[in-house]
Amino acid sequence: MQDYNSIRTAGTATRSAAVDEGLREYMNKVYGLMAVGMLVTAGAAWGMSGLTLSAEPTQYALGNGKFLTEIGASLYLSPLKWVVMFAPLVMVFAFGAALNRLSVQGATTLFYAFAAVMGVSISWIFVSYTSFSIIQTFLVTAIAFAGLSLYGYTTKRDLSGMGTFLMMGLIGLIVASIVNIFLKSSAMQFAISGIGVLIFAGLTAFDTQNIKNTYLQLANSDRDFLGKSAIMGALQLYLDFLNLFMFLLQFMGNRD
């Protein structure tokens, strides 16, 4: 009996080690995809800012020593701005609907395409804020995100109870943001930014724990399914990071 127990204990330890190794590989893939997505977004935003801003005076003066090119005027001053603004939201819903029909490579390509479109959509920050404040806010966001994600990964507390509350808050935040596009209330924008920071801070920890638990529940699934699951996890954390950054920029960004 003792030999049997020893063999059973050894087998359990081996399976546990295999799960731990698989989890580390899975989480590394999630964070790796997210990091590349952020680089694509940053590159697209910075590249688009170079096309939209003019070093020489043009008829499109911004009043802060900056001038728009024809491309910039089309992107920020024409009805095209609504397409650019809402294109990432449409792509997120399309991504979720098409994920099961795509290959892992196809889903990865679509994720990076979404990241590029998002970069174009937020390129206006280079028009409105100083480069130093953008970099400073990005670093603060990275530090906060790392701490929150680490907490979500390591905590023994079940964060699932936060999910419904956070999603309700997120829906309310989206509705309020759309309404304020037309109201243009600075007080309402300040409140939205503060609530947005709190919601996406909570979502960062919640999503990290949920991604971890998803792997533990589906560790025996085929690699194709786990690959798509990792991409979806990367998308969730990418959106948490980006939104946290954008809302913090409302507080920390110095406008030109």
DAFEN-V488078 format. One record per pair of residues at least 12 apart in sequence whose C-alpha atoms are under 10 Angstrom apart, sorted by the first residue. I is the first residue (numbers start at 1). J is the second residue. D is the distance in Angstrom with one decimal. If there is no record, write none. Layout:
# DAFEN-V488078
i & j & d
I & J & D
I & J & D
This chain:
# DAFEN-V488078
i & j & d
18 & 219 & 9.9
19 & 215 & 9.2
19 & 216 & 7.6
19 & 219 & 7.3
19 & 220 & 9.4
20 & 216 & 9.1
22 & 215 & 8.7
22 & 216 & 9.2
22 & 219 & 7.7
23 & 211 & 10.0
23 & 212 & 7.3
23 & 213 & 9.6
23 & 215 & 6.8
23 & 216 & 7.4
23 & 219 & 8.2
24 & 212 & 9.5
26 & 211 & 9.4
26 & 212 & 8.7
26 & 215 & 7.6
26 & 219 & 9.6
26 & 226 & 8.1
26 & 227 & 8.4
26 & 229 & 9.4
26 & 230 & 6.8
26 & 233 & 10.0
27 & 153 & 9.7
27 & 208 & 9.1
27 & 211 & 8.1
27 & 212 & 7.4
27 & 215 & 8.9
27 & 230 & 7.7
27 & 233 & 9.0
27 & 234 & 9.1
28 & 230 & 9.4
29 & 227 & 8.7
29 & 230 & 6.7
29 & 231 & 8.3
29 & 233 & 9.6
29 & 234 & 8.3
30 & 208 & 9.9
30 & 211 & 8.9
30 & 227 & 9.2
30 & 229 & 8.9
30 & 230 & 5.2
30 & 231 & 6.5
30 & 232 & 8.4
30 & 233 & 6.1
30 & 234 & 4.8
30 & 235 & 8.6
30 & 236 & 9.7
30 & 237 & 8.5
30 & 238 & 9.7
31 & 230 & 8.9
31 & 231 & 9.6
31 & 233 & 8.7
31 & 234 & 6.3
31 & 235 & 9.8
31 & 237 & 8.1
31 & 238 & 8.9
32 & 230 & 9.9
32 & 231 & 9.9
32 & 234 & 8.1
33 & 108 & 8.2
33 & 111 & 8.9
33 & 112 & 8.8
33 & 230 & 8.3
33 & 231 & 7.0
33 & 232 & 9.8
33 & 233 & 9.2
33 & 234 & 5.9
33 & 235 & 8.3
33 & 237 & 9.9
33 & 238 & 8.9
34 & 111 & 9.3
34 & 112 & 9.4
34 & 115 & 9.5
34 & 230 & 9.7
34 & 231 & 8.3
34 & 232 & 9.8
34 & 233 & 8.5
34 & 234 & 4.8
34 & 235 & 6.7
34 & 236 & 8.8
34 & 237 & 6.9
34 & 238 & 5.4
34 & 239 & 9.2
34 & 241 & 9.3
35 & 234 & 8.6
35 & 237 & 9.7
35 & 238 & 7.9
36 & 112 & 8.0
36 & 115 & 9.1
36 & 234 & 9.8
36 & 238 & 9.8
37 & 108 & 9.7
37 & 111 & 7.4
37 & 112 & 5.7
37 & 113 & 8.9
37 & 114 & 8.6
37 & 115 & 5.5
37 & 116 & 8.0
37 & 118 & 9.9
37 & 119 & 9.8
37 & 234 & 8.5
37 & 235 & 8.5
37 & 238 & 7.3
38 & 112 & 9.1
38 & 115 & 7.0
38 & 116 & 9.0
38 & 118 & 9.7
38 & 119 & 8.8
38 & 238 & 7.1
38 & 239 & 9.6
38 & 241 & 8.9
38 & 242 & 8.1
39 & 112 & 9.7
39 & 115 & 8.6
39 & 116 & 9.2
39 & 119 & 9.4
40 & 112 & 6.9
40 & 113 & 8.6
40 & 114 & 9.4
40 & 115 & 6.0
40 & 116 & 5.7
40 & 117 & 9.3
40 & 118 & 9.1
40 & 119 & 7.4
41 & 112 & 8.5
41 & 113 & 9.3
41 & 114 & 8.6
41 & 115 & 5.0
41 & 116 & 5.1
41 & 117 & 7.6
41 & 118 & 6.2
41 & 119 & 4.1
41 & 120 & 7.7
41 & 121 & 9.4
41 & 122 & 8.7
41 & 123 & 9.2
41 & 242 & 9.5
42 & 115 & 8.8
42 & 116 & 8.4
42 & 118 & 9.2
42 & 119 & 6.1
42 & 120 & 9.1
42 & 122 & 9.2
42 & 123 & 8.7
43 & 115 & 9.8
43 & 116 & 8.0
43 & 119 & 7.3
43 & 120 & 9.3
43 & 123 & 9.8
44 & 115 & 8.4
44 & 116 & 5.6
44 & 117 & 7.7
44 & 118 & 8.1
44 & 119 & 4.8
44 & 120 & 5.8
44 & 121 & 9.2
44 & 122 & 9.2
44 & 123 & 7.7
45 & 115 & 10.0
45 & 116 & 8.0
45 & 117 & 8.9
45 & 118 & 8.0
45 & 119 & 4.3
45 & 120 & 5.1
45 & 121 & 7.6
45 & 122 & 6.3
45 & 123 & 4.3
45 & 124 & 8.0
45 & 125 & 8.5
45 & 126 & 8.0
46 & 119 & 8.0
46 & 120 & 8.6
46 & 122 & 9.5
46 & 123 & 6.6
46 & 124 & 9.6
46 & 125 & 9.5
46 & 126 & 7.5
47 & 119 & 9.0
47 & 120 & 8.6
47 & 123 & 8.4
48 & 71 & 9.2
48 & 72 & 8.7
48 & 75 & 9.8
48 & 119 & 8.1
48 & 120 & 6.2
48 & 121 & 9.4
48 & 122 & 9.5
48 & 123 & 6.3
48 & 124 & 8.9
48 & 126 & 9.3
49 & 68 & 9.6
49 & 71 & 9.9
49 & 72 & 8.1
49 & 119 & 9.9
49 & 120 & 8.5
49 & 122 & 9.6
49 & 123 & 5.8
49 & 124 & 7.3
49 & 125 & 8.7
49 & 126 & 6.2
49 & 127 & 7.3
50 & 69 & 9.5
50 & 72 & 9.4
50 & 123 & 9.5
50 & 126 & 9.2
50 & 127 & 10.0
51 & 68 & 8.8
51 & 69 & 7.1
51 & 70 & 9.0
51 & 71 & 6.7
51 & 72 & 7.0
52 & 67 & 8.4
52 & 68 & 5.6
52 & 69 & 5.2
52 & 70 & 7.4
52 & 71 & 5.5
52 & 72 & 3.8
52 & 73 & 7.5
52 & 74 & 9.0
52 & 75 & 7.9
52 & 76 & 8.9
52 & 123 & 8.9
52 & 124 & 9.0
52 & 126 & 9.7
52 & 127 & 8.6
53 & 66 & 7.0
53 & 67 & 5.8
53 & 68 & 4.7
53 & 69 & 5.7
53 & 70 & 9.2
53 & 71 & 8.7
53 & 72 & 6.6
53 & 73 & 9.4
53 & 124 & 9.9
53 & 126 & 8.9
53 & 127 & 7.4
54 & 66 & 7.1
54 & 67 & 5.3
54 & 68 & 5.5
54 & 69 & 5.5
54 & 70 & 9.3
54 & 72 & 8.8
55 & 67 & 7.1
55 & 68 & 8.8
55 & 69 & 9.2
56 & 68 & 9.2
56 & 69 & 9.2
57 & 69 & 9.2
58 & 70 & 8.9
59 & 73 & 9.7
60 & 72 & 8.8
60 & 73 & 7.0
60 & 77 & 9.5
61 & 73 & 9.9
62 & 127 & 8.7
62 & 128 & 9.3
62 & 256 & 9.9
63 & 256 & 9.3
64 & 127 & 9.4
64 & 128 & 8.9
64 & 255 & 9.0
64 & 256 & 5.9
65 & 256 & 8.2
66 & 127 & 7.7
66 & 128 & 9.5
66 & 256 & 8.7
67 & 127 & 9.0
68 & 127 & 8.9
72 & 124 & 9.2
72 & 127 & 9.7
75 & 120 & 9.3
75 & 121 & 9.2
75 & 123 & 9.8
75 & 124 & 9.2
76 & 121 & 9.8
76 & 123 & 9.8
76 & 124 & 7.7
76 & 127 & 10.0
81 & 121 & 8.5
82 & 121 & 9.7
83 & 121 & 9.1
84 & 117 & 7.9
84 & 118 & 8.5
84 & 120 & 7.3
84 & 121 & 5.4
84 & 122 & 8.9
85 & 117 & 9.6
85 & 118 & 8.7
85 & 120 & 9.0
85 & 121 & 5.6
85 & 122 & 8.1
86 & 118 & 9.6
86 & 121 & 8.3
87 & 114 & 8.9
87 & 117 & 7.4
87 & 118 & 8.1
87 & 120 & 9.9
87 & 121 & 8.0
88 & 113 & 9.8
88 & 114 & 6.5
88 & 115 & 8.3
88 & 116 & 9.4
88 & 117 & 6.4
88 & 118 & 5.7
88 & 119 & 9.4
88 & 120 & 9.6
88 & 121 & 7.6
89 & 114 & 9.5
89 & 118 & 9.1
90 & 114 & 9.8
91 & 110 & 8.9
91 & 111 & 9.2
91 & 113 & 9.3
91 & 114 & 6.5
91 & 115 & 9.9
91 & 117 & 8.9
91 & 118 & 9.6
92 & 110 & 9.9
92 & 111 & 9.0
92 & 114 & 7.7
92 & 235 & 8.9
92 & 239 & 9.9
94 & 110 & 9.8
95 & 107 & 7.9
95 & 110 & 7.4
95 & 111 & 7.8
95 & 114 & 8.7
95 & 232 & 9.0
95 & 235 & 9.7
96 & 232 & 8.2
98 & 110 & 9.8
99 & 228 & 7.3
99 & 229 & 9.3
99 & 231 & 9.3
99 & 232 & 8.5
100 & 225 & 8.7
100 & 228 & 7.9
100 & 229 & 9.9
102 & 228 & 8.7
103 & 224 & 7.7
103 & 225 & 9.4
103 & 227 & 9.2
103 & 228 & 8.0
104 & 223 & 9.5
104 & 224 & 6.5
104 & 225 & 8.3
104 & 226 & 9.2
104 & 227 & 6.1
104 & 228 & 5.7
104 & 229 & 9.4
104 & 230 & 9.6
104 & 231 & 8.2
105 & 224 & 9.8
105 & 227 & 9.1
105 & 228 & 9.1
106 & 228 & 9.8
107 & 227 & 9.2
107 & 228 & 7.0
107 & 231 & 7.3
107 & 232 & 9.0
108 & 227 & 9.3
108 & 228 & 8.3
108 & 230 & 9.8
108 & 231 & 6.7
108 & 232 & 9.5
111 & 231 & 7.6
111 & 232 & 8.8
111 & 234 & 9.0
111 & 235 & 7.3
112 & 235 & 9.8
114 & 235 & 9.5
115 & 235 & 9.2
115 & 238 & 8.9
115 & 239 & 9.7
118 & 242 & 9.6
122 & 242 & 9.9
122 & 246 & 8.9
125 & 246 & 9.1
125 & 249 & 9.0
125 & 253 & 9.3
125 & 255 & 9.2
126 & 255 & 9.5
126 & 256 & 9.4
127 & 255 & 8.8
127 & 256 & 8.0
128 & 253 & 9.0
128 & 254 & 8.4
128 & 255 & 5.5
128 & 256 & 6.1
129 & 249 & 8.8
129 & 250 & 9.7
129 & 252 & 9.9
129 & 253 & 6.1
129 & 254 & 5.5
129 & 255 & 4.3
129 & 256 & 5.5
130 & 253 & 7.4
130 & 254 & 5.9
130 & 255 & 6.0
130 & 256 & 5.8
131 & 253 & 9.2
131 & 254 & 8.9
131 & 255 & 9.6
131 & 256 & 9.5
132 & 253 & 8.7
132 & 254 & 8.4
133 & 249 & 7.9
133 & 252 & 6.9
133 & 253 & 5.0
133 & 254 & 5.8
133 & 255 & 8.5
134 & 245 & 9.1
134 & 246 & 9.5
134 & 248 & 9.9
134 & 249 & 7.1
134 & 252 & 8.5
134 & 253 & 6.4
134 & 254 & 8.3
134 & 255 & 10.0
135 & 249 & 9.9
135 & 253 & 9.4
136 & 249 & 9.2
136 & 252 & 8.3
136 & 253 & 8.4
137 & 244 & 9.8
137 & 245 & 6.7
137 & 246 & 8.7
137 & 247 & 9.8
137 & 248 & 6.8
137 & 249 & 6.0
137 & 250 & 9.6
137 & 251 & 9.2
137 & 252 & 6.4
137 & 253 & 7.0
138 & 241 & 9.4
138 & 242 & 9.2
138 & 244 & 9.5
138 & 245 & 6.2
138 & 246 & 9.0
138 & 248 & 8.8
138 & 249 & 8.4
139 & 245 & 9.2
140 & 245 & 8.4
140 & 248 & 8.7
140 & 249 & 9.9
140 & 252 & 9.6
141 & 201 & 9.9
141 & 241 & 7.2
141 & 242 & 8.7
141 & 243 & 9.8
141 & 244 & 6.7
141 & 245 & 5.5
141 & 246 & 9.2
141 & 247 & 9.9
141 & 248 & 7.5
141 & 249 & 9.3
142 & 241 & 7.7
142 & 242 & 9.9
142 & 244 & 9.5
142 & 245 & 8.4
144 & 201 & 8.1
144 & 204 & 9.7
144 & 241 & 9.3
144 & 244 & 9.1
144 & 245 & 9.8
145 & 200 & 9.5
145 & 201 & 7.5
145 & 204 & 6.9
145 & 205 & 8.6
145 & 237 & 9.2
145 & 240 & 8.4
145 & 241 & 6.5
145 & 244 & 8.3
145 & 245 & 9.4
146 & 204 & 9.1
146 & 205 & 9.6
146 & 241 & 9.6
147 & 201 & 9.9
147 & 204 & 9.5
147 & 205 & 8.8
148 & 200 & 10.0
148 & 201 & 6.8
148 & 202 & 7.9
148 & 203 & 9.1
148 & 204 & 6.2
148 & 205 & 5.2
148 & 206 & 9.0
148 & 208 & 8.7
149 & 201 & 9.0
149 & 202 & 9.6
149 & 203 & 9.3
149 & 204 & 5.8
149 & 205 & 5.0
149 & 206 & 8.3
149 & 207 & 8.2
149 & 208 & 5.7
149 & 209 & 8.1
149 & 237 & 8.9
150 & 204 & 9.4
150 & 205 & 7.6
150 & 208 & 8.0
150 & 209 & 9.2
151 & 204 & 9.3
151 & 205 & 6.3
151 & 206 & 9.3
151 & 208 & 8.6
151 & 209 & 8.6
152 & 202 & 9.2
152 & 203 & 9.4
152 & 204 & 7.5
152 & 205 & 4.1
152 & 206 & 6.1
152 & 207 & 7.6
152 & 208 & 5.4
152 & 209 & 4.9
152 & 210 & 8.4
152 & 211 & 9.7
152 & 212 & 8.9
153 & 205 & 7.4
153 & 206 & 8.9
153 & 207 & 9.3
153 & 208 & 5.9
153 & 209 & 5.2
153 & 210 & 8.8
153 & 211 & 8.9
153 & 212 & 6.9
153 & 213 & 9.3
154 & 205 & 9.8
154 & 208 & 9.5
154 & 209 & 8.1
154 & 212 & 9.8
155 & 205 & 9.3
155 & 209 & 8.3
156 & 209 & 9.6
157 & 209 & 9.7
158 & 206 & 9.0
158 & 209 & 8.4
158 & 210 & 9.6
159 & 202 & 9.3
159 & 203 & 9.8
159 & 205 & 8.0
159 & 206 & 5.8
159 & 207 & 9.1
159 & 208 & 9.9
159 & 209 & 7.4
159 & 210 & 8.4
160 & 206 & 7.0
160 & 207 & 9.3
160 & 209 & 8.5
160 & 210 & 7.7
161 & 206 & 9.3
162 & 202 & 7.9
162 & 203 & 8.5
162 & 205 & 9.9
162 & 206 & 7.2
163 & 202 & 9.0
163 & 203 & 7.8
163 & 206 & 7.0
163 & 207 & 8.7
163 & 210 & 9.6
165 & 199 & 9.3
166 & 198 & 9.4
166 & 199 & 6.1
166 & 200 & 8.4
166 & 202 & 7.3
166 & 203 & 6.9
166 & 206 & 9.1
167 & 199 & 8.6
167 & 203 & 8.7
168 & 199 & 9.9
169 & 195 & 8.5
169 & 196 & 8.7
169 & 198 & 9.8
169 & 199 & 7.0
169 & 200 & 9.9
170 & 195 & 9.3
170 & 196 & 7.9
170 & 199 & 6.9
170 & 200 & 8.5
170 & 203 & 9.5
172 & 192 & 9.7
173 & 191 & 9.9
173 & 192 & 6.7
173 & 193 & 9.2
173 & 195 & 7.8
173 & 196 & 7.0
173 & 199 & 9.0
174 & 192 & 9.2
174 & 196 & 9.5
176 & 188 & 8.4
176 & 189 & 8.9
176 & 191 & 9.9
176 & 192 & 7.3
177 & 189 & 7.7
177 & 192 & 7.1
177 & 193 & 9.4
180 & 192 & 9.2
189 & 247 & 9.8
189 & 250 & 8.7
190 & 247 & 9.3
190 & 250 & 7.7
190 & 251 & 8.2
192 & 247 & 8.3
192 & 250 & 9.8
193 & 243 & 9.8
193 & 244 & 9.2
193 & 246 & 8.5
193 & 247 & 5.0
193 & 248 & 7.2
193 & 249 & 8.9
193 & 250 & 6.6
193 & 251 & 7.8
194 & 247 & 7.3
194 & 248 & 8.2
194 & 250 & 8.9
194 & 251 & 8.5
195 & 247 & 8.8
196 & 243 & 7.7
196 & 244 & 7.2
196 & 246 & 9.1
196 & 247 & 6.2
196 & 248 & 8.7
197 & 240 & 9.7
197 & 243 & 7.9
197 & 244 & 5.6
197 & 245 & 8.4
197 & 246 & 8.9
197 & 247 & 5.9
197 & 248 & 6.6
198 & 244 & 8.6
198 & 247 & 9.6
199 & 240 & 9.1
199 & 243 & 9.6
199 & 244 & 8.6
200 & 237 & 9.7
200 & 239 & 8.8
200 & 240 & 5.5
200 & 241 & 7.7
200 & 242 & 9.3
200 & 243 & 6.8
200 & 244 & 5.7
200 & 245 & 9.5
200 & 247 & 9.2
201 & 240 & 7.6
201 & 241 & 8.7
201 & 243 & 9.5
201 & 244 & 7.0
202 & 240 & 9.2
203 & 236 & 8.9
203 & 237 & 8.5
203 & 239 & 9.7
203 & 240 & 6.6
203 & 241 & 9.6
203 & 244 & 9.8
204 & 236 & 8.5
204 & 237 & 6.5
204 & 238 & 9.4
204 & 239 & 9.2
204 & 240 & 5.8
204 & 241 & 7.5
204 & 244 & 9.1
205 & 237 & 9.4
205 & 240 & 9.6
206 & 237 & 10.0
207 & 233 & 7.8
207 & 234 & 9.9
207 & 236 & 7.0
207 & 237 & 6.9
207 & 240 & 8.6
208 & 233 & 8.2
208 & 234 & 9.7
208 & 236 & 8.9
208 & 237 & 7.5
210 & 233 & 8.8
211 & 229 & 8.5
211 & 230 & 8.1
211 & 232 & 9.1
211 & 233 & 6.0
211 & 234 & 9.1
211 & 236 & 9.2
211 & 237 & 9.4
212 & 233 & 9.3
214 & 226 & 9.5
214 & 229 & 8.4
214 & 230 & 9.7
214 & 233 & 9.5
215 & 229 & 8.3
215 & 230 & 8.8
